[in-house]
Amino acid sequence: MTKTASAGAKGGTDRRLLARIATVFAPDSKKSGKLALDRVRSRAADEADGAVLTALIEADPRVATFLTGVFGSSPYLTDLAARDPARLGRILTAEPERLIDDLVAAARTARAEDEAALMARLRRLKQETALALALADLAGALPTLAVTEGLTRFADACLSAAVDHALREAAGRSKITLIDPDEPARGSGLILLAMGKQGAYELNYSSDVDLIVFFDHARVRDRLADPDEAVDLFVRITKRMVRIMQERTADGYVFRVDLRLRPDPGATPIAMSVDAALQYYESMGQNWERAALIKARPCAGDIAAGEAFLNEIRPYIWRKYFDYAAIADVHSIKRQIHAHRGHGDIAVEGHNVKLGRGGIREIEFFVQTQQLIAGGRNPRLRGRATLAMLDELVDLGWIGARVRDELAEAYLFLRAVEHRIQMVADEQTHTLPETAEGVGRIARMMGFRNRADFAAALRQRLACVQGHYAHLFESAPELSSGRGNLVFTGDDDDPGTIETLSRLGYARPSEVTAAIRAWHFGRYAATRSTVARERLTELTPALVEALAATANADAAFLAFDRFVARLPAGIQIFSILVSNPRLLSLFAVIMGSAPKLAETLSRRPRVIDAVLEPAFFDVVPHEAELKRRLEQSFAEAASYEDLLDRARIFAQEQMFLIGVRILTGTLSIGQAGVAYATLAGLLVAAVLGHVETEMARVHGRIAGGSAAVVAMGKLGGREMTAASDLDLILVYDFETDADMSDGPKPLMAGQYYARLTQRLIAALSAPTAEGAIYAVDFRLRPSGNKGPVATSLAAFRDYQAREAWTWERMALTRARVVAGPPAFAAVVEGAIREALARPLDPDRLRADVAEMRGLIEAEKKTRDIWDIKQHAGGLVDLEFIAQYLMLLHGPAEPALFATSTAVALERLAARGHLAPDDAEVLTSALRLYQALTQWLRLAQDGAFDPKTAPGGLVDLIARAGEAPDLRVLAARLQDTEAAVRGCFERIIGRPRA
């Protein structure tokens, strides 16, 4: 390392920073360093109070050399210096320790009536603190732990100022009475616990502050305007504090705030009561939370209340005996270690000095694990500071002095590296640059001559840490599978694991190992719990093999990774998968074969709760039960918008469950179409009722008015799939003399029901934060897009009697009412039957149907046999045959009419209107078409291409078609489509455009 003595520090009496520069280093290039320093000097020359800095630089060449290295290496520090050159002058001529004391005091007492002014004040103080500590650190004027302590004290002070401001604001709104307005936090009951590095006075240079916020209701109850609103009040205070701290302004930010270490962060408010916290820790607290609370420290707010809370929670953290759960956690971590002995060098470029092999986290874990083991019996091991606890471990005989010395030295070295990585651009990163040039910059900032010297020193310390870390768990069993080694620790891939994954069938094994390492590092909410990681560790070998058994292992694994990433918590689901091989197999099938279901599972992981019910695979909920659940969900809606979100959540979850039942064979294909249609009908009816209520609130009601929704197409025929649109018509009627609504904003009747229809369409199809429910199509209404969006009953009857085209009569064969008052629904059903009962000219009917089929065929022009709907002889041909025969014979025999194609074919055959051979061809084809369509719509969006489809989907489609493989199925499908086209031409004739 390059050192230079400080000539100005004669006798050690000069404590100014400029006299204590002990380390200088070269910038990335002399040119860049000089340009950076010139930028700062130019700004100083332009400022009235910049003369001090100019004089310093000109008077002492060492200062210029030092600043050239600093500014040429760190754009962030250059910006801080150039922003206020006078500030840089003050820093260089100040004693760093005293300056930090002054900055901390200034932050702690910062006060402003205007929140914006307080934010600006704290941010400028942060700029000065950041620059002062960085320069003192880089100059060697302050040791690493003094820098971390300074950052922590300053963070505490800023949090205190922000909390005080938020409490004064609440008092100004008469929400709380303060004991002392000059010390708002005293007796406020508001507790801010600093966690992690802040709790231990070990903040890194660009660190977030990890906080848990509690409030002691008993301490403050008598001074709250409304004790029942305590949660809301302290949540608002916390939000205001966070905004003051982290909102980015022209002056930057103070500290980013992370509140996710609180109990069950996915389900609890950001400020929770002490009573709720104690209940959680005593009943559901996990061992990782015990480890986190080792460093917890009241840092702002009501310090006395915070100390009282920690005193009460002490028995939870420090258990007298090393209990079974903690042992299981440690064994779980042991299984993840497998110290990579003999597996090559530790990387330098791109290495994570915090989380990577031999990094800071391993030193912290080394200490904290032994604290958890023995701290319950020995209070001396209950300290927060890492290095102090290493000393205690030596004194108590847990480790040797050499281990302590090596880990302590490595810890300080790695923390210094971490600081320099972050000083470059003020980024919360712990990863060395990916290039040799970038690492060279960090090397010089550390005082090394070149990258090679730094790399050797870094590797030596990482290897040392890794060795001690592995030795702590040297008896740990290796995590492996019957098919080979499976190890997922550190930052480098284990060669044996890569080989095993490749042999299992993974094409990109490195992506798999990277994702699993992310799970082990707790980078997802679901894996932050030690217990969750233990369960996931136990699950991993079986999971990897189950996903590998699908036809596309990589896609299946990535789908499962997305699922884990979106889970709010993982213990329960991982435990269930560990103990339930059948469910694990189902997960693998979903992830590997049904991407749409996997996506729903990722967005709505709670749907798995229904799958876990013992009766799920045996009992399909009936319509009344679904209606009850939907009504219960709607009853809990806080607003109309919330109700629409709940409708979407309910629809997506229920469609997922229908899909799982199809996938597992619990539902037949015919039952699946009915299940999807039942769900859609319930949602349309329920949403219509609430849309009508909203309309009445704004526009009133039409006297004697009623509206009914008529389902057409797949919904009308109860043949829906996971991707079906809703073809709908809204029919209305009202009293003859009632032509206006009676609300505050009255509308003409036609306009009223048109607006109602538009609102219904939006309620069903408009995307919200929870997505959309269905795509809705109203083009089958009388006159199509040219007619009004809502149709009066009289107009409907008149149109069907006088103007309806043949294709509209065909569509009407599938019409049924799904929403509306029962009495009016019966009237509309009667109108539909009346329309269908009118005889049509047989020759004209046959010619129209043939022509329409020809026009559709000419427009679609598909030769793809997998386009099951439109291909010649496909579903359209089959449905046209059924509809044609119903319209031909139905007026004389109304019992022939059926909205379901399968039922219609059955009735037509039974009454002799369909030859037995044709009935067999069409019925068999319908079963095949519906099976393939259900599976394809369930598994994917878009067209099916056998050449690019996932192997799992190909296998599913072959099984759905009851064929041994896709080649055989394709031949059968081609023969079936040819047979159906033959029936079409015999019964109706050749399609003609």
N, C-alpha and C positions, 0 to 999 in steps of 0.2 A: 504494500500500500504506500502511496506517496504522501509524505508528511512534510510540513514546513513549520518551523518553530515560530512562535508569536513574539516578535521583538518588542511589541508594545506591552507585553505582560510582565514587566520587570518586577521581580519579587512576588509575582502573583497578585499584585494589588489592583491591576486594571481588569475589571470584570466585564467590560463592554464586549459586545459580540465581535466587533472588528478586531479587538485585541486577542480574541480566542480562536481565530481561524486556524485549525490544526490540520485540515484536509482540503486540498484543492484538486481539481480534476479538469481534464480537457473536455470541451463540448463535442458533439457529433462531428463538427468541422469547425475549424477556426473562423471560417467565413460566417457560418450561421451564428456562432457565439458572439462574434464582433457585431453582427447586425442586430442581434437581440439586445446587447448592451447599449449600442448606439440608439436604439429605439427608446430605451429607458432614459438615457442621458438627454436625448432630444426633448423628451417630455418634461424632464426636470428643468431644462433651460427655458421652457415656455411657462413654467410655473413660478410665481413670485417666491414661494417658500421652497423651491427646489435647489437653491444654492448650496444648502448643507450637503446634499448628496453629491453634487458636482465636486465640491471641495474635497470630500472624503475620497472619491475615486481618483482625483488628481494627486492627492497627498500621499496615498499609499498604494503602490503597484499591486500589492497582494490582494487588496480589495477588488481591484479591477479584474485580476486574474481569476479570483474566486467567483465573482459575479458573471464573468464570461462563461465559465463552466456551467454554472447553475442555469443561467438564462438560455444558453445554447443547448441545454438538455431538457428543459421543461417549459413548454409553451404556457402552461398554467401559471407558473411562478413569474414568468415574464409579464403576463397580463396583469397579475396582481401588483407587480412593481410599477409598471407603466401607468396603471390606473391612478396611482398616488405616489409620486416619487418622494414627496416629503415624508410619507409614512416609512418608506424604505430607509430614509436617512435616520429617522427616529429608531428604527429597529437596529441598525448597525451601531448606533452610539449608545444603545441601552444595554443594561445587564439583562440577559434573557430571562432569568428566573424572576427578577423584579417586574419586568415588563409583562410577563404572563400573569403574575399576581394582579397587576393593575388591570389587565384586560378582563380577567375573571371577575374582579370586583365591579368593573364597569358594566359587564353583562348582567351580573346578578342584580344590580341596582337600576338597570335600565328601565325607564318608565316613560310612557307617553299616553296622552289621552286618545290619540289617533293610532289605530292599529297599524296603519301603513307606516307611520313614523317609527313605531317600535320595530317593525320588520326591517326597515332600512337601517336603523341603528345597530341591531343585532348582526345584520349581514356585513356591515362595514367592520364591526368588531371581529367577526369571523375571518374576514379577509386579512386583517392585521395579524390575528392569531395564527392563521394558516401560514402566512408568509414568515412570521417570526420563528415559529417552530421548525418549519422546513429549513430555513437558513441555519438555525442553530444546530439542527440535526446534521445537515450536509457539511457544515463546518467542523463538526466534531466537538462543538461547544457544549452540547447537552447529550447525556447518554440516552439510549433508546427508551428506557423506562421513564425517564423524566419527560420525554416527548409524549409518551402515551398518557402519562399522568396529567400533563398540561392540557392535552386535548380533552381528556375526560372531565377535568375540573371545569373547563370552559363549557363543555356540553351541559354539565349539571347546572351551571349558572344560567345559561340561555333557557333551559327548560324551566328553571325557577321563574325567570322573568316572564316567559310566555304563560305559565300557569297563573302567576299573579295577575297578569293583565286579564286573562279570561275570567278569573274569579271576580275581579273588580267590575268587569262588564256585566256578569251575572248579578252581582249585588246592585249595580245601577238599574237593572231591570226588576229589582225587588224579588229576585228568585231565591236569594240567600242572604243572610245577615252575617257580616264578617265580624270576628272578635276584634280585629285590629286592621283597619284599611291600609296601614303602612306595612303590615305583614299579613297579607290576605290568606296565605296558605296555612298559617298557624290555626290549628283547631278546625280546619275546613273538612277534615275527613278524607280528602283527596290524596291518594297514594300513587306515586310514580316509582315503580321498582325498575332500576337499571339492571339489565340482564347481560349475560355474556361479558364481552370485553369491557363494556362501560362499567358493569358492576364491579369488575376487578381492577379498575383504573388502568385498563390496557387497550384503550381505543386505538385503532390504527388510523393512518393519516386521512383517508377518505371514507371512514367507517359510517355506516348507518348507526343509529342508536336503537337498540332493542329494548322495548319497554313493555311492562305490564301495568295497566292502570286499574286500580281498585278504588272503591270508596267505602268508608266505614259509616254505615247508615246510623248506627247507634250514637256516634260522636256528633253528628251534625243534624239529626232529625229535628231538634227543637228550633233550629235556625233556618229551616227550609220553608219557603212559602207554601209548598205543597209536598209533603213527604212522599206521597204516592207517585210523584213525578221525578223521584230522585234519579232513576236510571236515565231518563231523557235529559235531565239537567246536566249530569256529569258526562254523558256522551257528547252533548253540545260543547261543554267546556273542553273535553278532550279533542274534539274536531278542531276547535279554534286554536288550541295549542299546537296541533299538528300543522295546521295551515301557517301559523306564524313561523314554525320551524322549517318547513320544507317547501313551501310554495316558491317557485322560481320567479324572481323579479329581475329588474335591470341590475340589481346588486347581487344576483345569484340566490343562494339558499343558505340556511344555517347548518342544519343536519337533516338528512332523510330519517324518517321515523318508521320503525317496523313494530307493529303491535301484534304480530302473529304468534307470539309465545304464550299468549294468555290461554286459559283453559278452553279447549274445544273452540278454536277461533272461527270455525265455519258456522257455529250455531250460537255464539254468545256476543253480546254487545261489546264495543271496544272499551267501555268502562263498566265493570261489573262489581256487584257488592261483595264485601268481604265474606259475608255469610255464604253466598253462592259459591265463592271460590273455595272456602274451606270445605263445603259439602262436596264439591267436585274432587278436590285433592284427596279427601278421605275415602271417597267411594270409587272414583274412576281414574285417579291420577296414575300416570305411567312413570316408569323408571327414567325415561329420558327427561321428564319434567322434574324429577328429583335432581338429576344431574344439572339441569339448567338452573334450578333454584340455589345450587351451591354458591353461585356468584351473585345472587340477587341482593340488591342494596337500595334502600330508599335514597333517591337522588334529588327529588324535588317534591313540592306539595307539602303535605302534613307529615313531616319526618317522624314525629312521635308515633303517629298512627301506623306508619310503615314499619317502624321497629317493633311495635306491638304485634303486627300481623306476622312478621318473620319469627317472632318469638313463639307465636301460637302454632305456626306451621313447622317449627323445628322438628318435632317428633316424626312428621311425615318424611322430611328430608333425611334426617339422621336416625335410622332405625337401629335399635339395640343389637339386633341379630341380622346377619347377612341372609336375608330371606330367600325363599325358593325363586320368586319372580326375578329378583336381581341376578341370581345365579343363572337363570335361564337366559336373561338378557346378555350377560357376559359370554355365555357359551354360544349364543347366536352370533355375537360379534367375532368370537374366536373362529367360528366356521367361515366367516367372511375373509379372514386375514390371509392364511396360507402365504407365507411371507415372500413369495416369488424368488426364493433362493436360487441363484445360478441362472436367472433368466435375463441376463444382459444388463447394460448400463442404465442408470436413471437418466432420462432425457433432461436437457437444459432448456432449449427452445420450446416454448409452449408449456413448460412445467408449471403446475399450480402449487405455489409454495405454501398455501394454506391446506388444501384438501388432498394434494397429491402425495405420492409415496414419500415417506420421510419428512412430511411437512408439519406445519404448526399444529394442525388438528391432531396429529398422532401424539405430539408431546402433551397437548391438553388432555387427550383421552387417557394417556398413560397415567397422568396425575389424577384425573377425576375418577377413574375406575377404582383406584386404590383408596381414594377418599370415600367413595360410596361403600366400599367393603369394610373399612375400619373406622370411618368417622363417627359412626353411631356409638362406638365404645370409647373413642378417644377424641375429646373436643379439640385437641391441638391440630387435627386434620380437617377442621371445618373452615379453613380460611379461603379467601377468594382468589388470591394472587398465585399465579402458576409457579413462579420461582420460589416464593416463600414456602409453598407446600412441598416443593422438591427438597428444601432444607429440612422440613419436618419429617418427610419420609426417610431421610438419612438418619436423623436423630432417633427416630423410633425403630430403626433397624429394618425397614421395608426394602430399602435399596442401598447400594453402596455409594460412597462419596464420588467415585469415578463416574458412575452412571449419572449422578446428579450434575457433576461439573460438565460432562459432555452434553447432556441435554440442555442445561442452562445456556451454555455457550452457543449451541445450535439455535436455541430459541431466540436469543438476542440477535444472532446473525440473520435468521430468517425474517424476523420482524423488521429489521433494517432494510432487507431486500424488499419486503412487502411495501414499506413506506415509499421507497424510491419508485417502485412500479406505479404507485398511486399518485405520486407527486408529478409525474410527467403531464397528466391531463386531468387530474382530480376525478379519476374513475374508480368506482368500487370494484376493483378487480384484484385478483391475487395471482394472475397468470403471467409468466414471463413472456416477452414478445416472441413471435413465431420465427423471427429472422435472427441471424447472427449479428447483424448490424444493430438491431433493437436490443439484443442482450448485451452487446458491447456498450451501449449507452448506460444501461443499468450497472454494468461492471465499473465504468469510470465513476459513476455517481457513488458507488460503494468504496472508491479509492483504489481500485485495482488498475494496473497498467493496461490490461487488455482482456478480451473475452476469455481467452484460454485460462489465464490465472484465476479468474472469477469462477469459471466452470469447474475447475478442479476443486476449488474451495467449497463451492456449493455442493458438488457431488459427495465430497467427503462428509459434509454435515448431514446431508439427506440419508446417506448410507448408514451413518452412525445412528441417527434417529430410528431408521427402519430396523436396524439390528436390535436395538433395545426394545422397540415396540413389539417386534416378533418374539423376542425372548420372553416377554411378559406373558405371552400366550403360546409358548412353544409346545404345549401338550394338546393344542387345539386339533380336533379331527378335521381332516380335509373335506371340503364340500365337493362331492363328486356324484356322478351318476353311474348307473350300471353300464352306460355306453362310453364312459371316459371322464376325464377331469372337467370340472366346471367351477372356475374360480373367477370372481368378479371384483377384486379389490385393486387399489392403487390407480394410477393413471395410465399404465401401460397394459397392453393385452398380454394375458398369459398364453404362451404358445400352445400348451396342451389344451387349453379351453378352445382356442380358435380351431384346432384340429378336431376336437369333439363336435363343435357346432357345425363345422363343414361336413363331417361325416353324417350328422343327423339330417342334413339337407338344407342348411341355411346358406344362401348365396352370398350374404353380406354379414359375416359373423362379427366383424368389428363394430358394426352398428348395434348389434345385439348386446355385446359386452359393454359398450358405452352407455346404453340405456340402463342396463342393470346396475352399473356402477352409480349412475345418477340416482337410482332407487336407494342404494345403500348409503349414499351421501345425504339422503333426506331432502333431495331437491324438489320433491313433490309434497304437497300437503299430506297426502295419504301415507307417506313413508317417513315423516318426521318423527313419529313415535318409535321408540326402541322396540316396543312389543310388535308393532306393525312390521318393522324391518325383520324382526326375528321370524314372524310367521311367513313373511315373503321369502326369507332365506330358506326356510324349510320347504316352501312351495316351489322354489325356482327349478330344481331338477325335474320334477314331474311336469311343471308348466312348460319348460323348454321342450321336453319330449312330446307333450300333448300337442303343442303348436307345430312342432316339426312333423307330426303325423298328418297334418293337413296338407293339401296339395301345393300350397304356397306359404311356406313357413315364414318367410320374411314379412310378407303382407300381414299374416296372422299375428306375428309378434308386434309389429308396429301398431296394429289396431289395439292390441292389449296394452301397449305402452300409452297410447292416447287415453285409454280407459283409466289407467292408473293416474295419469296426469290430471284428470278432471275429478277424481274422487276427493271429497272433502276430508275423509278419514278412511283408513284401510284395515284396521285391526280385524273388524268383524268379517269383512268379505274375504280377506286372506285366510283367516282361521277356518271359515266355512269351506273354502276351496281346498285347504289342506286336508280336511276331514271328509270331503265329499267328492270322491273321484268321478261320480256320474255328472255332477255339476261342472267340474273342471273339464270334462270331455265336451259338455254342451258349450262352455265358454270357447273352447278351442274350435268347435264347429262354427260358432257364430263369427269368431274373429277371422277364420280362414275361408268361410264360404258365403257369408251374408254381410257384406260391407255396410249395407244400410242399417241392419240391426245392430252391428257393432258401433256405428256412429250414434245411434239412439242410446245405446247402453253407455257410451262415453258421456253423452250430454245429460242423461238421466240415470245415473247409477242406482238411484233408489228403486228403480223398477225391479231390480233383482230381488227385493224383499218379497214381491208376489211370487216369484219363481220358487222361493224357498219355502213357501207354505206347503205343508204336506199334501194338501188336496189339489195343488195346482195342476198336476198332470192327470188328475182323475175327474175333476169337476170344472166345467166351463161355466162362468157366471151367466145367469139368465138375464133377460132384458130388465126385469124389475130390479135386480140387484145392481146392475150397471147404472140404472136411473137413480137409485138411492145414493150411490157413491158420487155421481155427478152432482146431484142436488146438494149433497153435504159439502162438496168442494165449493160450489157456487155460494152457498150460505156463508162461507167464511171470507168471501171477497170483500175487500175494503172499499172498492170503487168499481165503476164499470170497466175501467182499463184493467184493473186487477182481475176482474171476472173473465175478460177476454184472454188474459195470460193463462188463467187457470183452465180455460177451455182448451187451449193449445197443449198445455202440459198433460191434461187428462187424455186428450186424443192421441198424443205421441206415445204416452206410456201404454195405453190400451192397445194401440196398433202394434207396439213392440211385443206385448204379451200374446197377441194373436199370432204374430210371426213366429215366436218361440214355440207355440203350440203346433203350428204347421211344421216347423223344423223337427220337432220331436214326435210327430205323428199323432198327437193328442187330438188334433182337428183334421178331419178329412178335407179335401179340396172344396167339396160342396159346402161343408159347414163353414169353411173359412170365408167364402164369399158372403154367406149369410151373416157371419160375425162382423165382418167389416161394415156391411150395410146396416146392421142393427146399431152399431156404434155411431155411424154417420147420421142415421135417422134421429137417434137420441140427441146428438149434438145440435143438429139443425133445429129440432123442436125446442130445446132448452135455450139456445141462443136467440131464436126468434122471439120467445117470450120476453127476454130481457131487452132486446132491441125495441120491441113494442113499448115496454115501460119507459125507455129512454125517449122514444118519440113522444109519448104522452106527456112526459115531463116538460118538453120544450114546446110541442105543438098541440097538445091535448089529444082528444080522440074524435073519431067520426061516429056520430049517433048510429047505433045498430051495425057498426062496421065489423067485419071479420076478414081475416086473411088466412089463407092456407098455402102451404108449400107442396107442390107436386114434384115428386122425384121421377126422373126419366133415366134412360140409359142403364148403366151398371147398378146404380143405387136403386132405381126402380125395380130392376130384375133381381135384386139381392145377389149380384154376381161380382161384387167389388173385389179389387185387389189392393195391395198396399200402396199403389200409385194412382188409383182411380181418381178422376175429377168427379165433381158433382154437377150433373145436368139437372137444372131446376127450373120450375115455373112458379111464380107467385100469382095466385088468383084471389081476388077480393070482392066483397059485396058490401052494401050499406043501405040504409033506409032511403027511399026514393027522394024525399025532400031534404035530406041531409047532405049538403054539398060542400060544407066547410067543417074543419076541425074546431074544437072549442077551447084550444089552449091559448097561452099568451102570444104565440106567434102562429095564428091560424093559417092553414093551407087548404086549397081546393082538394077535393077527394082524390082525383087522379094524381095530382102532384104529391099528396100525402102518401099514397101507397107507392108511388115511384121512389120517393125519398126513403120510405121504409125498406123497399127492396135494395136500394143502394147501400143503406146501412147494414142490411143483412149480409150483402156480398162482402163489404169491408170487414164485418165482424168475423166472417168465416175465412177470408182469404188474405186480408191485409197482414203483412209481416209486423210483428211486435218484437220485443226483446226475446220472446219465447218462440219466435218463428211464425209460421202460418199453420192453419189446420188443413184446409183443402183448397185446391184451385176450383173455382166456381164458374159454371158456364150457363148463361140464361138465353143462349141463342135458339133453343128449341121452343121458345114462346111463340105464340101466333105472330106471324109476319116477321119473325126473326129479329135481326138488329134494326130493321126499319120500323118495327112497332114499339109501343111503349114498354118499358122494362117491367111494369106490373100490368096484369090483365084483369079487367073486371069480369065477373062471372057471365054477365050478359054478352060481352064481347067474345069471350071464350066460346060460348055456345054458338053464337052467330058465325064466328069464323070457322068452327069445325063443321057447321051445317052448310056453309056456302063457299068457303075459299080454301079450305085445307087441301094441301097437295097430298099425293099418295105417300111420299116419304114421311110427311108429318103424321099421317094415319099409322104408318108403320112404327114410328117413334112412340105414338100414343099407346101401342100395345103394351109398353113397359111402364106406363104411368101409374103412380099410386101416390096418395097423399101421405106425407110423413110428418106434417106439423100443421097445427091449427086447431080451433075448437072442434070437438067431436061432431057436433050437430052440423057445422058448416063443412067439415071434412066429408061427411056423408053426402051432402049436397054436391060437392065437387066430384066425388067418386061417381055419383049418379050421372053427372054431366059427361064424364069420361065414357061411361058405359053407353050413354045415348049416342055419343059420337061414333063409337066403334060399332054400334048396332046398325048403322046406315049401310045398306048394300052398295057395293061398288060394281061397276061393269067388269066382268072377268077378263075380257080381252085387254081392256085399258089397264087394268091392274097388273096383268102379266107383263105387258109392254113397258109400263112405267118402272116396274121393279128391275127388269132386265136392263133398261136404259140407265137407271140410276147406278146399278152395279158397274156397267160399262164406263160411266163417267168417273166413278171413284177409281176404278182400275187404271184408266188413262191418266188420271191426276197423280196417283201414287207411284205407278210404274215400278213396282218392286219385283225383283226376281229372287229375293232372299227367302228361302223356305222358313227361316227363323222369325220372319215378320209374320207371326201367326195370325194376326188380325187381318192384314191387308193382302197377303199373298193369295193368288188364285186358289180357290178351294179352302181358304182359311176361315176364320171366325165370322167375317162379314158375310160370306156366302151362306154359312150355316144359319146365322141369325136371320138373314133375308128369307131363307126358305121357310123358317118357322113363322115369321111375321106375315109373309105372303099367304100361307095356308090359313092362318087365323083370320086374316081380313077376307079371304075368299069364302070360308065356310062359317066364320064366327057369327055373322048377322043372323043366320038361321039357327045356329047352335051356340049361344052365348057362353056355355060352359067350356068351350074350347079356349077362350081367352085366358092367358096366364102371363104374368110379367116375367116369370122365369123361363128361359129358353128350354131348360131340361124338362120342366113340367109341361110346357107347350108341346114338345115333341112326343112326350108320353101320351098326352090326351089325343093328339092328332092320330097317333098310331092306333090307340085304343078304339077310336071311332071310325077307323078305316080310311082316313084321309091321307095316310102316309103308308106306302107299301112296307111290309115287314123288312125286306132287304135294305131299303133306303133308311128305315128307322134304325136298324142296327148300325149301318154305316155312320149316320149322323150322331146317334147317341154315343157310340164309341169315340168318334172324332171329338165331340164336345168334351168328354171326360179328359182326353189327351190334351186338347187345347187349353182347357181351364187349368189343368195341372201344371203344364209348362208355363202358362202365363202367370199363375200365382207364384211359382218359384222364381221366375225371372224378375218379376216386379218386387218380390220380397228381397232379392239379393242385390239388385243393382239398378241404377238409372241408365236409360239409354238402350241402344240396340245391343243384342247379344251377338258377339263375334266369337265363334269357337276357337279361332286362331289366337286370340289375345285374352280370352276369359281366364280367370284364375282356375287352377286345376280343381280346387275344391268345388267351385261353382259348376264346372263341367261334370264332375262326379254326381253332384246333386241333381242336375238336369237329367242325366242319364237314368238315375234312380227314379226320378219323378215320372219319366216316360216308360218305366218298367223295362228298361233295356240294359244289357250288360255293359255297353259303352256308347259313346256319342255317335260313332259311325253307324251302329245298328239303329240307334234312335233316329238319326237323320234319314236313313232309308225308310223307316216306318213312317216318319212324318211326311216325307215326299209322297209315299203311296196313299196315305190318308188324305192329303190335300187333293190329290188327283181323283180319289173316289168321291169326295165331297163336291168337287167341281162337276163330276159326272152326274151326281144327284141334282145339282142346280140346273144343269142343262136339260135333264129329263123333265123336271117339274116346272121350271120357269122358262127355260130357253137360254140361248147363248147371250152373254152380256154384250150390249152394243152401245157405243157412245153416241 
